Amino acid sequence: MPGHTLPLPPNILDHRTFRRSSVSLGRCTLCDNGPAVYHSDTQRASVCESCYVRLVREANQEKGGVR
């Protein structure tokens, strides 16, 4: 459902495989709310800025990094 962010199981998407794109990627694969600005070829996903930040934050929390 657009505008709702579903919780992600740990280690489903690896933020390190995403690259910022300068072309239109459509809507975010995760939330379908914002325009996708990061894309991962290996994971076949495109995410918005908010979801990308969330992926990074969740990875840092799992590793005991900055919260």
BALOBA-1460 file (C-alpha; in Angstrom, 3 decimals):
// residues 67
<rec num="1" residu="m" x="0.000" y="0.000" z="0.000"/>
<rec num="2" residu="p" x="1.516" y="3.382" z="-0.966"/>
<rec num="3" residu="g" x="2.746" y="5.512" z="1.908"/>
<rec num="4" residu="h" x="3.205" y="2.641" z="4.330"/>
<rec num="5" residu="t" x="6.622" y="1.249" z="5.136"/>
<rec num="6" residu="l" x="6.726" y="-2.424" z="5.920"/>
<rec num="7" residu="p" x="9.304" y="-3.722" z="8.375"/>
<rec num="8" residu="l" x="12.199" y="-5.490" z="6.707"/>
<rec num="9" residu="p" x="13.575" y="-8.774" z="7.944"/>
<rec num="10" residu="p" x="17.291" y="-8.375" z="8.709"/>
<rec num="11" residu="n" x="19.754" y="-8.799" z="5.845"/>
<rec num="12" residu="i" x="17.139" y="-8.863" z="3.076"/>
<rec num="13" residu="l" x="18.589" y="-5.874" z="1.186"/>
<rec num="14" residu="d" x="22.234" y="-4.880" z="1.395"/>
<rec num="15" residu="h" x="22.588" y="-1.090" z="1.179"/>
<rec num="16" residu="r" x="26.164" y="-1.482" z="-0.086"/>
<rec num="17" residu="t" x="24.943" y="-2.789" z="-3.460"/>
<rec num="18" residu="f" x="22.842" y="0.332" z="-4.148"/>
<rec num="19" residu="r" x="24.139" y="3.194" z="-6.283"/>
<rec num="20" residu="r" x="22.618" y="6.637" z="-6.677"/>
<rec num="21" residu="s" x="21.089" y="7.158" z="-10.094"/>
<rec num="22" residu="s" x="20.818" y="10.332" z="-12.151"/>
<rec num="23" residu="v" x="17.938" y="8.976" z="-14.262"/>
<rec num="24" residu="s" x="14.325" y="8.362" z="-13.322"/>
<rec num="25" residu="l" x="13.839" y="4.934" z="-11.739"/>
<rec num="26" residu="g" x="10.123" y="5.141" z="-11.050"/>
<rec num="27" residu="r" x="8.672" y="4.604" z="-7.589"/>
<rec num="28" residu="c" x="10.389" y="3.081" z="-4.564"/>
<rec num="29" residu="t" x="10.258" y="-0.724" z="-4.512"/>
<rec num="30" residu="l" x="9.789" y="-0.763" z="-0.725"/>
<rec num="31" residu="c" x="7.337" y="2.004" z="0.140"/>
<rec num="32" residu="d" x="5.952" y="2.997" z="-3.283"/>
<rec num="33" residu="n" x="5.740" y="6.486" z="-1.832"/>
<rec num="34" residu="g" x="8.738" y="8.410" z="-3.106"/>
<rec num="35" residu="p" x="10.716" y="8.533" z="-6.304"/>
<rec num="36" residu="a" x="13.449" y="5.897" z="-6.430"/>
<rec num="37" residu="v" x="16.934" y="7.435" z="-6.485"/>
<rec num="38" residu="y" x="19.087" y="4.392" z="-5.583"/>
<rec num="39" residu="h" x="19.209" y="1.161" z="-7.578"/>
<rec num="40" residu="s" x="20.756" y="-2.266" z="-7.084"/>
<rec num="41" residu="d" x="21.194" y="-4.441" z="-10.162"/>
<rec num="42" residu="t" x="22.043" y="-7.521" z="-8.110"/>
<rec num="43" residu="q" x="18.987" y="-7.174" z="-5.871"/>
<rec num="44" residu="r" x="16.702" y="-5.868" z="-8.632"/>
<rec num="45" residu="a" x="15.372" y="-3.099" z="-6.434"/>
<rec num="46" residu="s" x="15.118" y="0.682" z="-6.538"/>
<rec num="47" residu="v" x="14.574" y="2.684" z="-3.367"/>
<rec num="48" residu="c" x="13.842" y="6.266" z="-2.353"/>
<rec num="49" residu="e" x="16.117" y="8.400" z="-0.187"/>
<rec num="50" residu="s" x="14.128" y="7.599" z="2.987"/>
<rec num="51" residu="c" x="14.215" y="3.837" z="2.489"/>
<rec num="52" residu="y" x="17.926" y="3.911" z="1.626"/>
<rec num="53" residu="v" x="18.672" y="5.790" z="4.859"/>
<rec num="54" residu="r" x="16.576" y="3.217" z="6.715"/>
<rec num="55" residu="l" x="18.584" y="0.350" z="5.182"/>
<rec num="56" residu="v" x="21.851" y="1.998" z="6.255"/>
<rec num="57" residu="r" x="20.538" y="2.728" z="9.760"/>
<rec num="58" residu="e" x="19.312" y="-0.853" z="10.242"/>
<rec num="59" residu="a" x="22.654" y="-2.260" z="9.042"/>
<rec num="60" residu="n" x="24.508" y="-0.003" z="11.484"/>
<rec num="61" residu="q" x="22.271" y="-1.090" z="14.365"/>
<rec num="62" residu="e" x="22.917" y="-4.755" z="13.615"/>
<rec num="63" residu="k" x="26.658" y="-4.153" z="13.720"/>
<rec num="64" residu="g" x="26.508" y="-2.080" z="16.887"/>
<rec num="65" residu="g" x="27.256" y="1.135" z="15.029"/>
<rec num="66" residu="v" x="25.782" y="4.611" z="15.346"/>
<rec num="67" residu="r" x="22.062" y="4.637" z="15.957"/>
